[in-house]
């Protein structure tokens, strides 16, 4: 019954369509092809590895609007990055794949079986680089594959197989309209293919697609509109406050000198508007729950509700073009080429700029807004005054990131007897242009405004004079702040064929090798280097590259008619990093051997057993090895100044609970991470209409690249004193304590779970009904605490120290009814509950800050997709995502973007969305 393993495939992708099984019996499906996870060309059903396959039709039936939508909805995917977090980070809208929560950098993404250029200096692939309209199928290997592909395949492989040899044209238009407003999207694509490689000896396929996604504002969704969130938990009222003390009108922070023989005065932070208005904060501000008095500081700040001003889903436009060509030179020799180009233009809007503005004691601003609220002793000992200002009159901070992905492959393959040989050259590049287009300031113009008292940070929004508004408009910076590109140059050669026959069948061999050069370059803009952008530390210039080489061999042995064994061995060398800017070589050459043994046993016609065991490795990124100590933004969370640091230098402490600057650097002694992984699967198919399967898997990683987290360092600053230094941003008037983030080979991880699926098919009076249920059950997902090699923690069913959640259960259930020209699919998407982060909230009854962790409930949504095939040429689709309009669950999390009150990584803020699609073939 396991003659064709696409039964398991259909269930695993949870589209429940056994029609794909029937199609797999056609002669075309019996062509020997290369399946992801093996270099030996064979019939797809013969493999022993857990490979999930999604066809183009199954992708369309999901209603997905982009590649990330398709991949990230699979139950086996956890720990990926979503486009939403571009709101508040410089990710540029990067979307990634991550198998089994092991990580995006451990999941190898291929295009037609070959590598593409990553984002940055490592191995993480941006799924936006994949041209969705060109996809013929997607193969997902949920098992480590370093023994075949080399570094980065510890978690598995996602291979996008693009269209070849397609004839005729196809036009598709699609629109997605959220019923709550905001976030509308649309796309249109056209593809055309002509020539048949078998009959015409050539083929050419071209596709183009245009996507447009509108922004969604925080005010468009009730659950996402504020950073000040009253809530009830177990019958008690609390307030979760993520507001910012960079406010409008500004808060004032005053530090004092300590003359000899005098007692130090505590830093004094207050809001002049609140003082002048009977203790009432201005509109869109609240009295900060972080305010407190101690021997070292007194805080009476108003806090700005920054979330009310942000987008929660970014505006973006994507253009994608793909061209594939084949030429049959002789009956046994074929030339091929692939060319792909994708441009993503994304705009992320976050709150107006939080600006520390130095207020000289000679300034009228000091006399008017600060001096009246100081006592005589304070006034006589003022050292520095800073206005912590929210620049609402300057507009939201809008950053535009243009990402260009280019990919070209030129290759040939040949059949000589029972042997197939293939080789190709690959050139691939991922480049970004990051720009500021609103809300950031020109340095000279802004400083000039402050110096001339032309701008008043203590005024209400909209109260600046007409002359000042003109100056504000002229002070907005618009231009590129940095460019970066990663270029991959590669060559590969592969051969596979049959060596000799055994009684059970032929012994097959696969072998090959590859060479890769990865070049990463980053250039800060001339304006950034010249200091023309206010309070902006320019990005560091990089020009790094390194080579890697690898050879492998794979042997398939049919031990008996029922038992097949496959072994693979690979050897890789990763060279040291060449730093062209500093004209030096950093790190050292590293070599690694990996192996894999896999097998399948046909216990009976109804039962198949399969399993594998192997090793893997992952090379550190070039920046992890060779990056100098550079500014890296600010800490994700806010902290009180730790007592050991305050005791050493209280003047370097910030007033109250605030974010601190962060620096990052590389470690030239890093070595590759190593892994051991294994799988064991059982598939049971008693009839052609029912199947069930389980695949147990485990991945252990040692020498994992790790680092001490800011949370850990601030909680024990004495132990991690070496990770603190002093630093000031261009706009700060003095040095403050700063956290250093650095990496080391000290970590370990253990991930273990079960992928499972059930599928059944019934003939009814209404048509053919297919039911599918698929899921991943996580048994273990633990990791050593950053900076330790034996102190394990985990994020299983809770918000962990890695600022993420590992969900115990992710499932998808489908019911598909096919009735002639009509098809209807109902899908249930499910995530289990988890324990939220422990964080500070205000107990309303006692008016005290307390630590609290709530339970985040399970989250499920229903989707429906219906299609009508009007004719062979025309198909219409109507769909509704999140039929019940279920809002994301409430959470107190504090990382991954500026959204507050929900987690965009785990729930879509669009809510109920109606989708219309039309496809015309010609």
Buried (B, 14 or more C-beta within 10 A) or exposed (E): BBEBBBBBBBBBBBBBBBBBBEBBEEEEBEEEEBBBBBBBBBBBBBBBBBBBBBBBBBBBBBBBBBBBBBBBBBBBBBBBBBBBBBBBBBBBBBBBBBBBBBBBBBBBBBBBBBBBBBBBBBBBBBBBBBBBBBBBBBBBBBBBBBBBBBBBBBBBBBBBBBBBBBEEBBBBBBBBBBEBEBBBBBBBBBBBBBBBBEEBBBBBBBBBBBBBBBBBBBBBBEBBBBBBBEBEBEEEEBBBBBBBBBBBBBBBBBBBEBEEEEEEBBBBBBBBBBBBEEEEBBEBBBBBBBBBEEEBBBBBBBBBBBBBBBBBBBBBBBBBBBBBBBBBEEEEBBBBBBBBBBBBBBBBBBBBBBBBBBBEBEBEBBEEBBBEBBEEEBBEBBBBBBBBBBBBBBBBBBBBBBBBBBBBBBBBBBBEEEBBBBBBBBBBBBBBBBBBBBBBBBBEBBBBBBEEEBBBBBBBBEEBEEEBEEBBEEBBBEBBBBBBBBBBBBBBBBBBBBBEEEEBBBBBBBBBBBBBBBBBBBBBBEBBEEEBBBBBBBBBEBBBBBBBBBBBBBBBBBBEEBBBBBBBBBBBEBBBBBBEEEEEBBBBEBEBEBBBBBBBBBBEEBBBBBBBBBBBBBBBBBBBBBBBBBBBBBBBBBBBBBEBBBEBEBBBBBBBBBBBBBBBBBBBEBBBBBBBBBBBBBBBBEEEBBBBBBBBBBBBBBBBBBBBBBBBBBEEBEEBEEBBBBBBBEBBBEBBBBBBBBBBBBBBBBBBBBBBBBBBBEEEEEBBBBBBBBBBBBBEBBBBBBBBBEEEBBBBBBBBBBBBBBBBBBBBBBBBBBEEEEBBBBBBBBBBBBBBBEBBBBBBEEEEBEEBBBEBEEBBBBBBBBBBBEEEEEBBBBBBBBBEEBBBBBBBBBBBBBBBBBBBBBBBBBBBBEBBBBBBBE
